[in-house]
Amino acid sequence: MRKMIFLLFFLIFVTSNSFSKPSIRSLTSRETASTVESDLPSSDNYGSFKNRHWISTALGQTHLMGDFYKTGDNAMGYEVFYTYIASSQFDFTANFHYSEHERDNEWLKLPSFNIGIKYKFYEKDSLNLFTLGGLGFYYPKAMHDDGVVTDSKATAGIHVGTGIDLKLNPDLGMGFMGHFHKPFTIKQENTRDVSGAYFNLMTYLSYNFL
């Protein structure tokens, strides 16, 4: 009887020990699985840039088209961009453009504020090819060869563009872009109408500020 009681206690002790302590094999398997999981790259290539706010400064050549070209020569243009990365393919953009153009005794100033949607149609590592388009608000002002300065009026218009965007690191990027603008015609009473289009060929530097 004593032997049976002793044997019973021994079996209970051995069994409880085996359940309370994980085996070396199970510990090794868990550690290996944890290591493998931590080493696996994320399947979301743009995850580190999601919901980010970017500011960009751009510099390039503004090429005048249509009646704008009759008033001034091509000149350097400046732009400031704000970009909100909404998803892996779509961004919201807003930008301000300014350029001044002269020819003989005529001049043309082209300030504008534009909003739009940017679509990234190709992605490879940190490189994106994109197109964008949207609505612009333009405030062109000119003095023609008759010496009359145009009335101060604003107009709407459209803009479209395409370019290459490269993320150098999580907080810095650069790129190149072609950007076409077509303000709607502004009618004038004392001089010829303000009408035309322009195309910007620019390079830009971007910074993630939030």
Buried (B, 14 or more C-beta within 10 A) or exposed (E): EEEEEEEEEEEEEEEEEEEEEEEEEEEEEEEEEEEEEEEEEEEEEBEEBEEBEBBBEBEBEBBBBEBBBBBBEBBEBBBBBBBBBBEBBEBBBBBEBEBBBBBEEBBBBBBBBBBBEBBBEEBEEBEBBBBBBBEBBBBBBBBBEEEBEBEEEEBEBBBBBBBBBBBEEEEEBBBBBBBBBBBEBBEBEEBBEBBBBBBBBBEBBBEBEE
